[in-house]
Amino acid sequence: MSVTSFSELNLAPELLSALQAENYHTPTAIQSQTIPLILAGVDVMGSAQTGTGKTAAFVLPLLDNLLREEPLPEAVKVLILTPTRELAQQVFASVERYAANTPIKAALAYGGASIGPQIKAIKGAQVVVATPGRLLDHVIKGSIKLSAISALVFDEADRMLDMGFIDEIKRILRHVPKQRQTLLFSATFDDSIFELSKQLLNDPKLVEVDKRNSAAVEVEQIVYAVDEDRKRELVSHMIGMKNWQQVLIFTRTKQTADSLAKEMCKDGLKTESIHGDKSQGARDKALQNFKTGVTRVLVATDVAARGLDIASLKYVINYELPYVAEDYVHRIGRTGRAGETGLAMSLVSIDEQWLLDEIDVLLDTRLTPQWLPGYEPDLTKEPKQVRKNTNKARRSRDKKRILGQKNPRRR
């Protein structure tokens, strides 16, 4: 039986009124399938394409479960872990919107910001959204107690593995009760995630509403073959010629992001960059400028791929393909959200063809490079030595982490 309205899910009236204020009426597939399970206290692994409402799929039922506790507890009961500051901010904003008509208090904790205001905000909070490193800072300081946790959520868990948070996760688990509800959500699942789930979850229900690791069908994917030294020229040409007004560009490194932003400004395109070396204030300002149209182009590293939620973003450009194929899904998932259409353009040099092959395997499709007149690649060039398969290397590394072997900590 299909669910046609949120009221059919038996959510509290306070939550339904908040959804009505957001103009949300019909649950998405991931929401209609997971909300009843979470309301029943079941452990869940949820996977769906980006932009399909995964955050609401776990936030709404967890808030509903809290409201059923009378009186409302004064301890932290729900802990939501995310890999990046941007994603933590996005999830926290959703919690605040959905809980607007309830007495539930939420707090946000992430690195790169002063810890003092966070300590104050955590007092009396029932829901905490945090990045693992900063959460441990609070645990060490004694500003947060995890002994009353009844629900633990891992949002974008595959990214947590890729960013090397497994040691921090293990430390966090020592402080939370073994008897709890655990939820694991992501747009992409691989073998390492299923291995991790055996340690974290108890007899979980697997909910996959789309083909595993698939890209959003609303996103048109175009690939252009182009020489590395002509990529910037091609990007500026396309944006200017087609008059694209809000364009998100992904690079692999912070240095490339800064350099590209600088050069595109010289091309007359107002551009800013965002990456892990930027202060939180600088990142917030750049993102706000991009959302409001002050900045036409935003160049980002993959630190932004999981946390940027920009309404009606139409254009995403992969200036460089990611070394981890799953990151491609998350990058292009910044467009085509909530059923809207979007365009994802990828620029591929001869040395990146193997990365495109990895994406083809992941998506079980064939993304055929095209030639743009005037920017045809020089076929006389020889590719550099092919790098090893970093996806296979990553999965091997992840498995070692999961089995408890040491790995250098990465922030």
VEXKE-223623 format. One line per 8 residues: their letters; for each residue y, x, z of N, C-alpha, C. Coordinates in steps of 0.05 Angstrom, whole numbers, plus 5000, padded with zeros to 4 digits. Atoms other than C-alpha are relative to their C-alpha. Example, Ala and Ser with C-alpha at 12.3 -4.5 7.8 and 13.67 -1.06 7.14 Angstrom:
residues 2
as	4976 5018 5000 4910 5246 5156 5024 5018 5000 | 4976 4984 4999 4979 5273 5143 5022 4985 5014
END
This chain:
residues 411
msvtsfse	4976 5017 5000 5000 5000 5000 5025 5018 5000 | 4976 4984 5002 5066 5030 4979 5022 4990 5019 | 4979 5006 4981 5125 5033 5027 5026 4997 4984 | 4976 5005 5016 5189 5003 4997 5026 5002 5016 | 4976 4997 4984 5236 5010 5056 4994 5014 5026 | 5004 4986 4975 5246 5051 5119 4993 4982 5023 | 5006 5019 4978 5241 4989 5162 4970 4995 5002 | 5029 5004 5000 5167 4984 5142 4986 5023 5016
lnlapell	5012 4978 4986 5156 5051 5177 5002 4997 5031 | 4998 5005 4972 5172 5021 5245 5017 5020 5015 | 4982 4981 4986 5228 5069 5261 5020 4984 5017 | 4982 5013 4981 5277 5054 5317 5025 4989 4986 | 4976 5011 5013 5337 5010 5300 5023 5020 4998 | 4978 4980 5000 5385 5067 5318 4997 5019 4976 | 5005 4982 5023 5352 5110 5264 5004 4985 4974 | 4997 5016 5024 5351 5055 5213 5030 4996 4993
salqaeny	4971 5004 5005 5426 5043 5222 5012 5026 4990 | 4990 4975 5010 5439 5117 5212 4992 5004 4971 | 5009 4998 5027 5398 5116 5148 5016 4982 4981 | 4984 5019 5015 5436 5055 5124 5028 5012 4995 | 4973 4987 5003 5502 5093 5136 4999 5022 4979 | 5003 4979 5020 5474 5149 5093 4993 4989 4973 | 5008 5014 5025 5456 5098 5039 4971 5007 4992 | 5028 4995 5005 5382 5115 5046 4985 4974 5005
htptaiqs	5014 5026 4998 5338 5054 5033 4970 5002 4995 | 5029 4998 5007 5272 5073 5001 4990 5028 5007 | 5011 4973 4993 5230 5130 5030 4988 5013 4976 | 5013 4985 5021 5207 5185 4984 4970 5002 5006 | 5029 4998 4996 5133 5199 4976 4992 5016 5024 | 5006 4983 4977 5132 5255 5027 5007 4986 5026 | 4992 5014 4976 5169 5212 5077 4981 4977 5006 | 5017 5023 4995 5126 5150 5069 4972 5008 5009
qtiplila	5027 4991 4992 5062 5191 5077 4999 5015 5026 | 5001 4984 4975 5081 5237 5134 5011 4987 5025 | 4987 5012 4977 5125 5194 5179 4979 4985 5017 | 5020 5013 4983 5067 5149 5202 4982 5019 5015 | 5017 4980 4987 5024 5210 5217 5014 5013 5023 | 4985 4986 4978 5078 5244 5258 5006 4980 5022 | 4996 5021 4979 5093 5179 5295 4975 4997 5017 | 5025 5003 4985 5020 5178 5314 4992 5025 5015
gvdvmgsa	5006 4975 4985 5023 5249 5342 4982 5019 4986 | 5018 4983 5014 4981 5281 5288 5014 5026 4990 | 4990 4975 5012 4990 5354 5266 5000 4997 4970 | 4997 5005 5028 5014 5355 5194 5008 5026 4985 | 4991 4980 5020 5019 5405 5136 5011 4984 4977 | 4988 5016 5021 5069 5375 5087 5011 5017 4978 | 4990 4985 5023 5084 5400 5017 5010 4981 4979 | 4988 5016 5021 5130 5371 4965 5021 5017 4986
qtgtgkta	4980 4986 5015 5180 5394 4913 5026 5000 5016 | 4975 4998 4987 5248 5416 4938 5018 4976 4992 | 4982 5022 5006 5300 5361 4943 4987 4972 5002 | 5015 5026 4998 5249 5306 4959 5001 4989 5028 | 4997 5012 4974 5269 5294 5031 4981 5009 5021 | 5019 4990 4980 5222 5339 5071 5013 5000 5028 | 4988 4999 4974 5273 5347 5127 4999 4973 5015 | 5002 5026 4988 5278 5273 5140 4972 4992 5006
afvlplld	5028 5007 4996 5202 5268 5135 4990 5009 5028 | 5009 4992 4973 5195 5306 5201 5021 4994 5021 | 4979 5004 4980 5263 5296 5235 4999 4971 5010 | 4999 5029 4993 5261 5219 5234 4978 4992 5020 | 5021 5008 4980 5193 5210 5268 5002 5015 5026 | 4998 4985 4975 5206 5265 5319 5022 4988 5017 | 4979 5014 4985 5271 5231 5339 4990 4973 5011 | 5011 5025 4992 5235 5165 5342 4982 5004 5025
nllreepl	5018 4994 4978 5182 5195 5388 5016 5007 5025 | 4983 4994 4977 5238 5222 5433 5011 4975 5012 | 4987 5024 4990 5271 5154 5438 4980 4982 5016 | 5020 5015 4986 5206 5125 5463 4995 5010 5029 | 5002 4989 4973 5210 5170 5524 5023 4989 5017 | 4979 5011 4982 5248 5134 5580 4994 5009 5028 | 4974 4994 5011 5289 5161 5610 4998 5024 4981 | 5000 4978 5019 5308 5211 5556 4998 5027 5015
peavkvli	5003 4975 4986 5284 5280 5579 5025 5018 4998 | 4977 4981 5000 5336 5333 5597 4991 5028 4991 | 5010 4974 5009 5292 5390 5572 4997 5000 4969 | 5005 4998 5029 5281 5417 5501 4972 4991 4995 | 5025 5011 5007 5225 5376 5472 4991 5006 4972 | 5005 4995 5028 5230 5390 5398 5012 5026 4991 | 4990 4974 5010 5236 5460 5368 4994 5002 4971 | 5003 4997 5029 5248 5469 5294 5008 5029 4992
ltptrela	4995 4972 5008 5242 5540 5267 5004 5002 4970 | 4994 4996 5028 5272 5561 5200 5004 5030 4995 | 4997 4971 5006 5274 5630 5165 5028 5010 4997 | 4973 4991 5006 5348 5632 5149 5021 4984 5015 | 4978 5013 4987 5415 5615 5180 5008 4975 4984 | 4991 5023 5017 5434 5570 5121 4981 4976 5003 | 5019 5022 4997 5370 5529 5127 5002 4988 5028 | 4997 5010 4973 5379 5524 5202 5025 4981 5002
qqvfasve	4976 5016 5000 5450 5497 5191 4995 4973 4986 | 5005 5023 5016 5425 5448 5139 4982 4980 5016 | 5017 5017 4985 5369 5421 5183 5014 4988 5024 | 4984 5010 4977 5415 5416 5244 5018 4978 4992 | 4982 5021 5009 5465 5376 5204 4985 4974 4995 | 5017 5024 5004 5409 5327 5185 4993 4987 5026 | 5007 5010 4974 5387 5321 5257 5024 4984 5012 | 4977 5013 4988 5458 5304 5279 5007 4974 4986
ryaantpi	4994 5025 5014 5467 5252 5224 4980 4978 5008 | 5021 5021 4994 5401 5216 5238 5001 4992 5030 | 4998 5006 4972 5413 5219 5314 5027 4990 5009 | 4972 5007 4993 5485 5196 5310 5003 4976 5018 | 4998 5025 4984 5471 5128 5342 4982 5001 5025 | 5019 4997 4977 5425 5156 5397 5013 5019 5020 | 4991 4981 4980 5436 5194 5462 4988 5028 4997 | 5014 4974 5003 5394 5252 5435 5021 5021 4993
kaalaygg	4982 4977 5005 5430 5319 5437 4985 5022 4986 | 5013 4978 5014 5414 5375 5389 5017 5025 5002 | 4986 4974 4999 5433 5449 5389 4989 5018 4978 | 5005 4982 5022 5434 5504 5337 5001 5029 5010 | 5000 4972 4991 5415 5577 5348 4991 5018 4977 | 5007 4981 5022 5417 5633 5295 5016 5025 5005 | 4987 4974 4997 5436 5706 5291 5025 5002 4983 | 4976 4996 5015 5501 5733 5264 5024 4984 5011
asigpqik	4979 5016 4988 5542 5687 5309 5000 5005 5030 | 4998 4996 4972 5566 5691 5381 4979 4984 5015 | 5021 5014 4985 5511 5673 5430 5011 4982 5022 | 4988 5016 4978 5558 5645 5483 5002 4971 4995 | 4998 5029 5006 5574 5578 5450 4972 4988 4996 | 5027 5011 5003 5500 5571 5433 4987 4994 5027 | 5011 5004 4973 5480 5579 5506 5011 4974 5012 | 4988 5025 4990 5529 5524 5524 4989 4975 4987
aikgaqvv	5009 5023 5015 5505 5478 5469 4971 4993 5007 | 5028 5005 4994 5431 5486 5489 4996 4985 5026 | 5003 5014 4974 5443 5459 5559 4999 4970 4995 | 5003 5029 5003 5418 5388 5560 4990 4991 4973 | 5009 5007 5027 5393 5390 5488 4970 4993 5000 | 5028 5007 5004 5327 5355 5470 4988 5012 4975 | 5009 4988 5026 5324 5385 5400 5015 5026 4995 | 4988 4975 5007 5336 5457 5381 4990 5009 4973
vatpgrll	5006 4989 5026 5339 5484 5310 5008 5030 5001 | 4994 4971 4995 5334 5560 5309 4985 5018 4980 | 5014 4979 5013 5316 5623 5272 4984 5015 5021 | 5017 4989 4980 5260 5661 5306 5013 5023 5017 | 4988 4978 4985 5299 5724 5325 5020 4992 5021 | 4980 5010 4981 5357 5688 5357 4987 4983 5022 | 5014 5016 4980 5310 5640 5393 4989 5019 5022 | 5011 4981 4980 5276 5700 5426 5022 5012 5017
dhvikgsi	4977 4991 4984 5344 5726 5447 5006 4981 5023 | 4995 5020 4979 5355 5661 5484 4978 4999 5021 | 5022 5000 4982 5286 5663 5514 5002 5023 5020 | 4997 4976 4984 5298 5734 5540 5023 4996 5020 | 4977 5004 4982 5366 5714 5569 4995 4977 5020 | 5006 5023 4983 5335 5652 5601 5017 4976 4994 | 4982 5022 5007 5384 5606 5566 4984 4976 4987 | 5017 5021 5010 5326 5565 5537 4973 5002 5012
klsaisal	5027 5001 4990 5260 5543 5566 4983 4984 4980 | 5017 5013 5020 5203 5525 5519 4976 4987 5012 | 5024 5010 4986 5153 5501 5571 4996 4970 4997 | 5002 5029 5003 5168 5428 5557 4997 4991 4971 | 5002 5007 5029 5161 5431 5481 4976 4982 4995 | 5021 5018 5008 5121 5372 5455 4995 5001 4970 | 5003 4998 5030 5133 5384 5380 5013 5025 4990 | 4991 4975 5012 5140 5449 5342 4998 4998 4970
vfdeadrm	4999 5003 5030 5161 5450 5269 5006 5028 4988 | 4995 4976 5016 5157 5508 5220 5009 4991 4973 | 4989 5009 5026 5203 5493 5162 5002 5024 4981 | 5003 4978 5019 5192 5536 5100 4984 5022 5011 | 5017 4981 4986 5135 5571 5134 4992 5023 4982 | 5008 4978 5018 5116 5611 5072 5022 5022 5000 | 4978 4981 5000 5185 5643 5074 5000 5016 5026 | 5001 4986 4975 5176 5661 5146 4979 5023 4999
ldmgfide	5020 4979 5004 5113 5700 5128 5012 5022 4982 | 4990 4980 5019 5148 5734 5069 5022 5017 5013 | 4978 4985 4987 5207 5754 5113 4991 5015 5025 | 5011 4984 4978 5161 5784 5166 5005 4989 5028 | 4995 5011 4973 5171 5736 5224 4975 4995 5016 | 5025 5007 4986 5098 5732 5244 4998 5011 5028 | 5001 4988 4973 5105 5779 5304 5018 4983 5018 | 4982 5016 4984 5164 5738 5329 4989 4973 5006
ikrilrhv	5013 5025 4996 5126 5674 5319 4979 5001 5021 | 5020 4997 4980 5069 5700 5360 5012 5002 5028 | 4987 4998 4974 5117 5718 5416 5011 4973 5009 | 4990 5027 4994 5148 5648 5413 4977 4983 5010 | 5023 5017 4993 5079 5616 5417 4991 5005 5029 | 5008 4994 4973 5067 5650 5484 5016 4983 5020 | 4983 5014 4982 5123 5608 5514 4999 4969 4996 | 5002 5029 5004 5106 5539 5485 4972 4990 5009
pkqrqtll	5026 5010 4991 5050 5494 5512 4980 4999 4977 | 5021 5001 5020 4984 5497 5476 4995 4971 4991 | 5002 5028 5007 4981 5421 5479 5026 4990 4990 | 4975 5008 5012 5034 5401 5430 4994 4990 4972 | 5002 5008 5028 5045 5370 5361 5013 5022 4984 | 4990 4978 5017 5054 5423 5307 5001 4990 4971 | 4995 5008 5028 5083 5410 5238 5008 5024 4983 | 4995 4978 5017 5085 5458 5180 5008 4989 4973
fsatfdds	4990 5011 5025 5128 5442 5119 5009 5022 4982 | 4990 4981 5020 5143 5479 5055 4998 4988 4972 | 5002 5009 5027 5153 5469 4981 4977 5015 4986 | 5022 4984 5012 5099 5522 4966 4980 5007 5022 | 5022 4992 4982 5032 5535 4999 4983 5021 4985 | 5019 4981 5011 4987 5595 4987 4979 5005 5021 | 5022 4995 4982 4925 5624 5020 5009 5009 5027 | 4990 4990 4974 4965 5659 5074 5009 4978 5018
ifelskql	4991 5023 4984 4995 5593 5096 4977 4985 5012 | 5024 5014 4989 4927 5561 5103 4986 5016 5021 | 5011 4983 4979 4903 5620 5143 5016 4997 5026 | 4983 5003 4977 4963 5614 5188 4997 4973 5014 | 5003 5027 4989 4952 5539 5197 4977 4998 5019 | 5024 5001 4983 4884 5552 5228 5007 5009 5028 | 4992 4990 4974 4919 5589 5285 5021 4981 5014 | 4978 5015 4989 4978 5542 5294 4995 4970 5004
lndpklve	5003 5029 5000 4953 5471 5281 4972 4992 5009 | 5025 5011 4990 4899 5428 5310 4991 4977 4982 | 5011 5020 5018 4858 5389 5258 5022 4986 4984 | 4976 5012 5013 4920 5378 5214 4992 4983 4976 | 5002 5016 5024 4928 5326 5160 5017 5013 4978 | 4986 4987 5022 4947 5357 5093 5012 4978 4982 | 4986 5019 5018 4999 5318 5053 5013 5016 4978 | 4988 4988 5024 5015 5342 4983 5006 4978 4980
vdkrnsaa	4993 5022 5018 5053 5293 4941 5004 5008 4971 | 4997 4990 5027 5060 5337 4880 4978 5021 4995 | 5017 4978 5007 5018 5388 4844 5009 5024 5015 | 4993 4978 4983 5016 5449 4889 5018 5021 4985 | 4982 4979 5010 5073 5499 4878 5013 4992 4973 | 4988 5009 5025 5104 5457 4823 5030 4999 5001 | 4971 5002 5001 5176 5456 4800 5008 4970 4996 | 4991 5028 5002 5217 5392 4803 5001 4992 4970
veveqivy	5002 5008 5028 5206 5352 4739 5028 4994 4989 | 4973 5006 5010 5281 5335 4735 5015 5025 4991 | 4986 4975 5007 5298 5408 4725 4990 5011 4973 | 5006 4988 5026 5301 5433 4653 5000 5031 5003 | 5002 4972 4997 5277 5505 4651 5002 5014 4973 | 4996 4985 5025 5303 5552 4597 4999 5030 5007 | 5002 4971 4996 5287 5626 4590 5011 5014 4975 | 4989 4984 5022 5328 5675 4548 4991 5029 5004
avdedrkr	5005 4971 5001 5303 5744 4529 5025 5014 4993 | 4975 4986 5004 5361 5792 4535 4998 5028 5012 | 5000 4973 4989 5372 5866 4547 5015 5000 5027 | 4989 4999 4973 5388 5883 4619 5030 5005 5000 | 4972 4993 5000 5456 5912 4602 5019 4980 4987 | 4984 5021 5012 5479 5849 4567 4998 4973 5015 | 5003 5024 4985 5460 5798 4620 5026 4988 5009 | 4975 5010 4989 5528 5793 4652 5017 4988 4978
elvshmig	4985 5010 5023 5561 5784 4584 4990 4973 4991 | 5012 5025 5008 5512 5728 4566 5007 4978 5020 | 4994 5020 4979 5523 5692 4633 5028 4990 4997 | 4972 5008 5002 5598 5692 4627 5005 4984 4974 | 4997 5014 5026 5593 5670 4554 4990 4971 5003 | 5012 5027 4998 5548 5610 4571 5017 4982 5018 | 4984 5016 4982 5590 5587 4630 5027 4992 4988 | 4974 5006 5013 5655 5592 4591 4997 4982 4976
mknwqqvl	5004 5016 5025 5629 5564 4525 4993 4971 5006 | 5009 5027 4993 5595 5504 4558 5016 4987 5022 | 4982 5010 4979 5649 5496 4611 4985 4990 5025 | 5014 5007 4975 5600 5495 4669 5018 5006 5024 | 4980 4999 4978 5639 5483 4733 4989 5009 5027 | 5012 4992 4975 5591 5496 4790 4973 5013 4994 | 5023 4985 5009 5540 5550 4777 4990 5019 5023 | 5012 4982 4980 5493 5584 4827 4982 5020 4986
iftrtkqt	5015 4978 5013 5466 5652 4805 4984 5015 5021 | 5016 4985 4982 5409 5689 4838 4994 5028 4989 | 5007 4972 5006 5399 5765 4840 4980 5008 5021 | 5020 4991 4981 5346 5806 4874 5013 5017 5023 | 4989 4982 4980 5392 5854 4912 5029 4993 5007 | 4973 5005 4991 5456 5850 4952 5021 5015 4983 | 4982 4984 5016 5487 5906 4911 5006 4987 4973 | 4997 5013 5025 5475 5869 4846 5017 4975 5003
adslakem	4984 5024 4996 5504 5805 4875 5029 5007 5002 | 4972 4992 4997 5568 5840 4896 5012 5010 4973 | 4991 4989 5026 5574 5878 4830 5004 4978 4979 | 4998 5021 5020 5561 5817 4787 5024 4982 5006 | 4977 5017 4992 5612 5775 4826 5026 5013 4992 | 4976 4985 5006 5664 5829 4817 5006 5000 4970 | 4997 4999 5029 5652 5835 4742 5006 4972 4988 | 4995 5026 5011 5652 5760 4730 5028 4990 5007
ckdglkte	4972 5006 4994 5719 5754 4765 5018 5013 4979 | 4985 4987 5022 5744 5804 4713 4998 4984 4974 | 5003 5017 5024 5717 5756 4660 5016 4974 5002 | 4984 5024 4996 5763 5703 4688 4986 4977 5013 | 5016 5021 4986 5710 5664 4727 5002 5005 5030 | 4998 4997 4971 5726 5654 4801 4973 5001 5012 | 5028 4996 4991 5663 5682 4833 5000 5014 5027 | 5004 4987 4975 5640 5700 4903 4970 5005 5004
sihgdksq	5028 4994 4995 5575 5729 4930 4993 4993 5029 | 5010 5007 4973 5532 5711 4990 4973 5013 5003 | 5026 4986 4994 5476 5753 5021 4998 5007 5029 | 5006 4995 4972 5447 5778 5086 5019 5020 5013 | 4982 4981 4988 5498 5834 5096 5028 4988 5006 | 4974 5013 4995 5556 5785 5096 5000 4988 5029 | 4998 5013 4974 5581 5760 5164 4995 4970 4996 | 5005 5029 5002 5564 5688 5180 5026 4986 4992
gardkalq	4975 5012 5008 5638 5671 5174 5006 5002 4970 | 4996 4996 5028 5642 5701 5105 4981 4983 4983 | 5019 5016 5014 5579 5665 5083 5008 4971 5000 | 4991 5028 4998 5604 5598 5109 5024 4995 4982 | 4976 5003 5016 5671 5608 5075 4994 4999 4970 | 5008 4999 5028 5640 5627 5008 4986 4975 4991 | 5014 5024 5007 5594 5568 5010 5018 4975 4999 | 4981 5022 5000 5650 5520 5028 5018 5001 4976
nfktgvtr	4984 4998 5024 5693 5547 4972 4985 4991 4975 | 5016 5008 5022 5636 5536 4924 4996 4970 4999 | 5004 5029 4998 5623 5465 4948 5025 4984 4992 | 4975 5015 5006 5696 5445 4942 5012 5006 4973 | 4990 4993 5026 5707 5477 4874 5021 5021 4999 | 4981 4978 4999 5753 5532 4897 4988 5024 4985 | 5015 4980 5014 5700 5580 4872 4982 4987 4979 | 5016 5012 5022 5667 5565 4805 4971 5009 5000
vlvatdva	5026 4988 5001 5608 5612 4811 4993 5013 5027 | 5010 4987 4975 5567 5633 4872 4976 5017 4993 | 5023 4982 5005 5521 5694 4866 4986 5005 5027 | 5015 4999 4975 5466 5695 4919 4974 5016 4997 | 5027 4989 4999 5405 5734 4939 4981 4978 5011 | 5019 5021 4992 5342 5697 4960 5003 4991 5029 | 4994 5010 4973 5368 5691 5031 5012 4972 4999 | 4988 5026 5004 5404 5630 5003 4982 4980 4987
argldias	5017 5019 5016 5347 5600 4963 4989 4977 5015 | 5013 5021 4985 5318 5560 5020 5020 4983 5016 | 4982 5014 4982 5381 5537 5056 5024 4987 4987 | 4977 5012 5013 5432 5516 5005 4994 4971 4991 | 5003 5028 5008 5439 5441 4998 5027 4991 4990 | 4974 5006 5013 5495 5426 4948 4996 4975 4984 | 5003 5026 5014 5503 5355 4925 5007 5003 4970 | 4995 5001 5029 5497 5346 4850 5003 5027 4986
lkyvinye	5000 4974 5013 5489 5420 4834 4985 4998 4974 | 5012 5004 5026 5474 5421 4759 4987 5026 4988 | 5008 4976 5015 5464 5494 4741 4992 5023 5020 | 5010 4976 4986 5422 5551 4770 4992 5021 4979 | 5007 4978 5019 5416 5618 4735 4985 5022 5015 | 5015 4977 4989 5363 5670 4751 5009 5025 4984 | 4990 4976 5013 5402 5733 4733 4978 5021 4999 | 5024 4984 4998 5340 5771 4756 4978 4983 5011
lpyvaedy	5022 5015 4989 5272 5741 4766 4991 5012 5027 | 5009 4990 4973 5245 5746 4838 4974 5015 4998 | 5026 4986 4999 5189 5793 4856 4978 4982 5011 | 5020 5019 4989 5154 5736 4893 5003 4974 4984 | 4999 5022 5019 5137 5681 4843 5008 4974 5014 | 4994 5025 4986 5142 5625 4896 5030 4997 5003 | 4971 5001 4996 5216 5643 4905 5013 4987 4975 | 4989 5013 5024 5228 5619 4833 5001 4970 5004
vhrigrtg	5000 5028 4995 5208 5549 4854 5023 4991 5019 | 4979 5006 4981 5256 5550 4912 5028 5004 4989 | 4974 4996 5013 5313 5579 4871 5008 4977 4983 | 4992 5021 5018 5311 5527 4817 5000 4973 5013 | 4999 5024 4984 5300 5474 4870 5027 4994 5012 | 4973 5006 4991 5373 5480 4888 5013 4980 4982 | 4990 5021 5018 5386 5435 4828 4978 4980 4996 | 5020 5021 5004 5351 5371 4807 4992 4987 5026
ragetgla	5007 5011 4974 5354 5345 4879 5004 4970 5001 | 4997 5029 4996 5345 5273 4901 4999 4985 4974 | 5004 5015 5025 5323 5252 4832 5020 5005 4978 | 4980 4993 5021 5383 5281 4794 4989 5021 4982 | 5009 4980 5020 5376 5325 4733 5014 5026 5005 | 4988 4974 4997 5390 5399 4731 4990 5019 4979 | 5007 4979 5019 5386 5461 4688 4996 5026 5014 | 5006 4974 4988 5353 5526 4709 4996 5020 4976
mslvside	5001 4980 5022 5367 5585 4662 4992 5027 5012 | 5009 4974 4990 5330 5650 4671 5004 5021 4978 | 4996 4977 5019 5348 5717 4638 4978 5021 5005 | 5023 4982 4997 5289 5762 4625 5002 5024 4981 | 5000 4976 5015 5292 5834 4603 4971 5008 4994 | 5027 4992 5007 5232 5870 4573 4985 5010 5025 | 5013 4990 4976 5218 5902 4641 4993 4978 5020 | 5006 5022 4981 5214 5834 4675 4979 4980 4989
qwlldeid	5019 5018 5012 5163 5802 4629 4976 4995 5019 | 5023 5003 4982 5108 5814 4681 5007 4980 5023 | 4992 5019 4979 5149 5775 4732 4999 4971 4989 | 5001 5027 5013 5154 5716 4683 4970 4992 4998 | 5028 5007 5001 5078 5720 4674 4990 4990 5027 | 5008 5009 4973 5070 5713 4750 5009 4971 5005 | 4990 5028 4997 5113 5650 4749 4984 4981 4983 | 5016 5017 5017 5073 5622 4691 4973 4993 5014
vlldtrlt	5025 5004 4986 5009 5631 4731 5004 4981 5024 | 4995 5017 4977 5039 5599 4793 5004 4971 4992 | 4993 5027 5009 5066 5538 4755 4979 4988 4981 | 5020 5009 5019 5006 5534 4709 5013 4989 4975 | 4986 5009 5024 5052 5530 4649 5007 5025 4984 | 4991 4977 5016 5083 5574 4596 5030 4997 4995 | 4971 4999 5005 5158 5589 4598 5005 5021 4978 | 4997 4983 5023 5171 5617 4529 5029 5009 4997
pqwlpgye	4973 4990 5004 5232 5663 4523 5012 4993 4973 | 4986 5005 5024 5283 5643 4471 5020 5023 4995 | 4979 4981 5006 5335 5686 4435 5026 4984 4996 | 4974 5012 5004 5408 5667 4439 5015 5016 4979 | 4986 4985 5021 5445 5684 4375 5023 5017 5010 | 4979 4981 4991 5488 5745 4386 4992 5016 5024 | 5009 4986 4976 5448 5767 4447 4970 5006 4997 | 5028 4994 5004 5381 5782 4416 4992 5027 5012
pdltkepk	5009 4974 4988 5341 5837 4453 4994 5021 4980 | 5006 4977 5017 5333 5906 4423 4970 5006 5003 | 5029 4997 4999 5258 5908 4406 4991 5028 4997 | 5008 4972 5002 5260 5983 4395 4998 5013 5028 | 5001 4988 4973 5267 5994 4470 4971 4998 5011 | 5026 4999 4988 5204 6014 4508 5003 4990 5029 | 4999 5009 4972 5190 5978 4574 4994 5023 5019 | 5005 4980 4980 5191 6020 4637 4971 4995 5011
qvrkntnk	5027 5003 4989 5126 6031 4675 4998 4974 5015 | 5004 5026 4987 5099 5964 4698 4995 5004 5029 | 5004 4998 4971 5105 5956 4772 4975 4985 5009 | 5025 5013 4991 5045 5935 4813 5006 4971 5006 | 4998 5029 4995 5032 5862 4825 5009 4995 5029 | 4989 5003 4973 5077 5849 4885 4991 4975 5013 | 5010 5025 4988 5051 5778 4894 4973 5005 5014 | 5026 4994 4988 4980 5804 4906 5004 5018 5024
arrsrdkk	4995 4982 4978 5008 5859 4950 5011 4985 5024 | 4988 5017 4978 5048 5808 4990 4978 4984 5014 | 5021 5016 4988 4987 5764 5001 4982 5017 5017 | 5016 4982 4984 4947 5823 5025 5014 5008 5025 | 4984 4993 4976 5003 5843 5072 5001 4977 5019 | 4999 5023 4983 5009 5772 5098 4974 4996 5015 | 5026 5004 4987 4935 5768 5112 4997 5020 5023 | 5002 4980 4979 4939 5833 5152 5017 4991 5024
rilgqknp	4983 5009 4978 4997 5804 5192 4986 4977 5016 | 5013 5023 4987 4959 5740 5206 4977 5008 5017 | 5023 4990 4984 4899 5779 5230 5008 5018 5023 | 4990 4986 4976 4943 5814 5280 5006 5029 4996 | 4994 4972 5005 4954 5881 5246 5031 5004 4999 | 4972 4994 4997 5021 5915 5255 5014 5000 4973 | 4983 4999 5024 5077 5908 5204 5029 5004 5009 | 4972 4995 4993 5149 5933 5207 5015 4973 5002
rrr	4985 5024 4997 5195 5879 5233 5024 5000 4981 | 4977 5003 5019 5245 5852 5183 5017 4977 5010 | 4981 5021 4992 5307 5812 5201 5007 4983 4976
END
